[in-house]
Amino acid sequence: MNIQLKNTRDWLQTSTRRSFSAVLEEAKITPRQIEICELKFTKGMTNYQIAMQMNVSVKTVDKELNTAYRQITNVLSFL
């Protein structure tokens, strides 16, 4: 994982609920990506648990998270 994406992940894990929601909204990610990020970072679920709850593959969760990370990284770079 490149350093920017790692920094984004770290930020998402330590952010406040308000800033977390604001950045997700600003990143203009899909509703499914928002749900996955919320399950991952506010509920602490694993990718496997998220996949089982949403009835999708783990690969889909990984793909959606990576796409969301890139878009969130772009937003965070402007802050």
C-alpha positions as CSV (number, residue, x, y, z in Angstrom):
1,M,0.0,0.0,0.0
2,N,1.5,3.4,-0.9
3,I,2.1,5.9,1.9
4,Q,-0.7,8.2,0.9
5,L,-3.3,5.5,1.0
6,K,-1.9,4.3,4.4
7,N,-2.2,7.8,5.7
8,T,-5.8,8.0,4.5
9,R,-6.6,4.8,6.2
10,D,-5.0,6.0,9.4
11,W,-6.9,9.2,9.3
12,L,-10.2,7.4,8.7
13,Q,-9.5,5.2,11.8
14,T,-8.8,8.2,14.1
15,S,-11.1,10.9,12.8
16,T,-14.1,12.2,14.6
17,R,-17.6,11.2,13.4
18,R,-18.2,14.7,12.1
19,S,-15.0,15.0,10.1
20,F,-15.3,11.4,8.9
21,S,-18.8,12.1,7.5
22,A,-17.8,15.5,6.0
23,V,-14.8,14.0,4.1
24,L,-16.9,11.0,2.8
25,E,-19.5,13.5,1.5
26,E,-16.8,15.7,0.0
27,A,-15.2,12.7,-1.7
28,K,-18.4,12.0,-3.6
29,I,-18.1,8.3,-3.2
30,T,-21.0,6.0,-3.9
31,P,-23.6,5.0,-1.2
32,R,-22.2,1.5,-1.2
33,Q,-18.6,2.8,-0.6
34,I,-19.9,5.0,2.2
35,E,-21.7,2.0,3.8
36,I,-18.5,-0.1,3.6
37,C,-16.3,2.7,5.0
38,E,-18.8,3.2,7.9
39,L,-18.8,-0.5,8.7
40,K,-15.1,-0.7,8.5
41,F,-14.1,2.4,10.4
42,T,-17.0,3.1,12.8
43,K,-18.0,-0.5,13.6
44,G,-14.6,-2.0,13.2
45,M,-15.7,-4.9,11.0
46,T,-13.3,-6.9,8.9
47,N,-13.7,-7.0,5.1
48,Y,-15.0,-10.6,5.4
49,Q,-17.7,-9.5,7.9
50,I,-18.7,-6.6,5.7
51,A,-18.9,-8.9,2.6
52,M,-21.1,-11.4,4.5
53,Q,-23.4,-8.6,5.8
54,M,-23.8,-6.9,2.4
55,N,-24.0,-10.2,0.5
56,V,-21.1,-9.4,-1.8
57,S,-17.6,-10.9,-2.2
58,V,-14.6,-9.9,-0.2
59,K,-13.0,-8.9,-3.5
60,T,-15.8,-6.4,-4.1
61,V,-15.3,-5.0,-0.6
62,D,-11.6,-4.7,-1.3
63,K,-12.2,-3.0,-4.6
64,E,-14.8,-0.5,-3.2
65,L,-12.5,0.4,-0.3
66,N,-9.5,1.0,-2.6
67,T,-11.6,3.2,-4.8
68,A,-12.9,5.1,-1.8
69,Y,-9.4,5.5,-0.4
70,R,-8.2,7.1,-3.6
71,Q,-11.0,9.6,-3.7
72,I,-10.7,10.4,0.1
73,T,-7.0,10.8,-0.3
74,N,-7.7,13.5,-3.0
75,V,-9.9,15.3,-0.5
76,L,-7.5,15.1,2.4
77,S,-4.7,16.4,0.2
78,F,-6.5,19.7,0.0
79,L,-7.0,20.1,3.7
